[in-house]
């Protein structure tokens, strides 16, 4: 089977399996309108935007049920995020810089939504996210959910301005002797800053207590070794042929690498970027006019790519990725009977792949698109593509 057909067949299989892998239920709970708590398994899609419903299964049942916003007062996933239903003021102001209003005050509209719990304690911090806009709320005790004010607008001089009203709110309602005004002024309207501030406030109010931050377990990065085998397909033209006189041929080589993979902080570790410096050895026996030329050379390449994961279980997942492989160094390998330095040049190029991982082990098939090969001292008219089989072993994760 040709390398390109092998790759697309592998991608099809992985995507077919991965489609089923998207339905993953994890232990959690929900509270109904009568304040009755039900332990169940919730389909965890690691919502980027706040959800308005979710799907669940009762213990011992395979039936998938739907829970709607109007029927659930709170829900959460063990070791994951928790949400509470609330009737809150949501700012409807445009965030498009070309459509900013002249009013510095938010354009409030009451909505029934699920708020994500970020910090719990003397003061609880919540987030409501829709598309790229995040709005934050707080609650002290059993008080109402209060929005933290932040708005971009056009001032009376036609200039862009920002209403940092939330800082005054922090000063008036959420101040403590251990927090300075400078610390408030340096707090930005973003999740990391506000989580840190509320954590500091709650600790100040109750020294020695837990920080109350909702910590969601997630993998940040992996480091693994990646030995493997390259199967190259040659395509020649002009005066260049394979050793047996054909325009096409196949060769096999070895490769070794080390991969660092970073997981994006959303969609439950389904997206990651990776960098994999790798050593690859090639042997292309060619015939240029009537001369046999052994194009033996090695390269150091650095594939940089994006990967999407489909989780089948806690230990098993399949994945697909696309990447750009940047060649950073190459060199000819001198044969004993030929001391000519051909100074081989191999281009960089794109590729894609798919694989499966179980625990620390992974098996991946990649396909590299066609690249031209050049050499000094002899004219080589050749392109090559390759399929690679990589056996990975994860050294550690964090």
Buried (B, 14 or more C-beta within 10 A) or exposed (E): EEBBEBBBEBBEBBBEBBEEBEEBBBBBBBBBEEEEEBEBBBBBBBBEEBBEEBBBBEEEEEEEEEBEBEEBBBBBBBEBBBBBBBEBBBBEBBEEEEEBBEEBEBEEEEEEBBBBBBBBBBBBBBBBBEEEEBBBBBBBEEEEBBBBBBBBBBEEEEEEBEBBBBBEBBEEBBBBEEBEEEBBEEBEBEBEEBBBBBBBBBBBBEEEEEBBBBEEEBBEBBEBBBBBBBBBBBBBEEEBBBEEEEEEBBBEBBBBBBBEBBBBEEBBBBBBBBBBBBBBBBBBBBBBEEEEBBBBBBBBBBBEBBBBBBBBEEEBBBBBBEBEBBBEEBEBBEEEEEEBEBEBBBEBBBBBBBBBBEEBEBBBBBBBEBBEBBBEEBEBBBBBBBBBBBBBEBEEEE
